[in-house]
Amino acid sequence: MNNLKKRLNDLIKKIDSDEFYENRGLANEVPFYIFDYEPKKELEMRDFIKNELIPKFSENESRVNAVEIDLFDLMLESLENDGILDKSFKLEKKKGTQFLYEKLKQSFNSEIIVKYIEKKSKDNNLVLITGVGKVYPIVRTHTVLNNLQNIFDYKKVILFFPGEYTNIDLSLFGQFKDNNYYRAFKI
């Protein structure tokens, strides 16, 4: 069994454990976790989340009720709801990708992201955040986590991170430093 498969099996056991469910061993920290993985395993991760994690932890008899929130899909939904998705494509064509990124950073800011995540996870006690690599450099991981701390006290969050998390530093794709974040536990 490869290392990722073992870690994914261990993740299911961890989520199913009393310790995880009851937030034991966190020393009064928020129940935020980061599952880092090699970026080249992205498709395997998507498949695992969609076909194994979500079905297992959204069944009626499960005490853990998970929802997946893909940050890229969230951004598209936000742009569509604001009526600016089509305009974004035109803006990119006219002014360039970097200009579009800067505008999207302003319109799809952490306040909006947190509002959407809060609304979409209302009836769930576990939030699985995906799509981190798809929204870079528009959305930064540490910013999302920092802002979620303000609304989630006991709701568990697992952020799936294509890169490396050292319990202090986030390194997206193994090459882009995504700033320090030290309040999440590596899972």
N, C-alpha and C positions, 0 to 999 in steps of 0.2 A: 504494500500500500504506500502510495507516495505521501510526502509530508503534508501537502495541502489536504488530501482526503482525510488523513488522520486528524488534522486540526479542525476540519469541518465536522467530523464525527464527534470530536471533543466539544465543539461549540454546541451541538444539539444537546449533549449530556449536561453541559453547563447551564444552558437555558432551562432545561427540565429540572434542575436541582433546587432543593429548598433554599440553599444558600443564595442563589441568584434571585429567586422569587421573593425572598424576604429581605433582600439587600443587606445580607450579613457580610461582615468583613470589609466594609467600605470606609470605616472610620469617619462617619458623618459626611462623606463626600457624596456628590450626586452620582447616581447609578449610570454613568456614561462609560461606554466601552469603545475601543477601536480595534477592529479586526483588520490588520494589515496583511497584504498579500502581494505577490509578484504581479506587476501590471500585465505581463503576458498571460496571466491566468484569468483575465477579466471575463471572458466568455464562459469559462467554467464556473466562476463565481455567480454570474447572472443566472445561469441555469440552476445552480444549487439553491439560490434564494427563491427563485420562482417555483421550482418543482419540488423542493424538499422543505425549506424553512417555512415559507408562508403557508403551505397546506398543513404542515404539522402544528403550527402555532396559531392557527385561526379556526381550528375545529372547536365545536361547542364544548367538548369535554376537557379541553386544555385550559388550565388556569392562566396561562400566558396567552394573550391575544395580540398578535403582531400585525403591523401594517408596514408595508414597504413604501418609502417615499424617495423617489428618484429625483434628485435636484435638477437635472436637465429637463425632465418632464414637467417639473414644477415651474421652471422658468418659462417653458413654452406655454403652459397653461396661463401663467400670469400675463405674458405678452398678448396672448389671444383674448383674455378677459379685458385687457386694457385697450384692445383694438389696435395694437401696434406691431403685431407679428409680421404682417405683410410689409409694413413700412420699414421694419428692421432690415429685411432683405434688400430693399431699395436703398436704404441708407448705407449699407455695407458696399453695395455696388458703386455708389456715388462717392463715398468718403473713405472707404477702405475698412478692413477688418479691425485694425487697432482702434479706429475712431468708434466703430460699433461697440467694441468691448467696453470702452470708457463710458459710453452712453448706457449700455446695459448694466454696468456696475452701479450707475446712479438710479436707474429705474427698477432694477431687481436687487434691492438692497436687503440687508439683514433683517430689517423690520418687516418687510413684506414676506421674506422667506419664513421667518418665525411665525407670522400670522397664518400662513398657509399650512405649515407643519402642525401648528396647534389645532387648527380646524380639522385637518385630515386625520389626526390621531386622537380625536376626542374620545372615542369609545375603546381605545386600545391602551394596554399597559406596557407594550414594547414597540418602539419605533426603530425600524431598520432603515438607515439612510444610505442610499446608493447614488450612483451617478456623479460622484465627486470628480472623477477625471474628465467627464464629459462637459462640465461647466467651468473648468479651469481655463483661463485665469479670471473669469467673471466673478466667480464665487470662491471664497477662500474658506477652507475647512475650519480653521481655528475661529474665525468670525462666527460661523454658524453655531459651533459648539458653545462659544462664550455667550451668545445671545439665547440659546436654548436653556442655559442654566437659569435664566431669569423666569422661565415659565414652567419648567419641569423640576419638581422637587423629588418625586418618588417614581415617576415614569422612567422606565429604562430606555436607554438609547444605545444602539450599536451602529457605529459608523463603519462602513466597509471602505477601506482605504487602499487604493492601488499604489503602493509605495511602502515606506517604512515608518513605523512609529516606535520611538525609543523610550516612551513614557515621558518624554520632554519635547523632543523635536518631531515634526512631521516633515517627511521628505517625499513629495509626490513624484511618482514615476522613478524614484531613486535619484532624481536630479534637481527637482525644484523644491527649495525649502519653503514650506507653507507656514512658517513661523512656529513659535513655541506654543505648546498646549500641554499642561501638566495635570489637568484635573481628571482626565479619562484614564481608565485602566486598560491595559493591553489584554485582549482576550484571545 
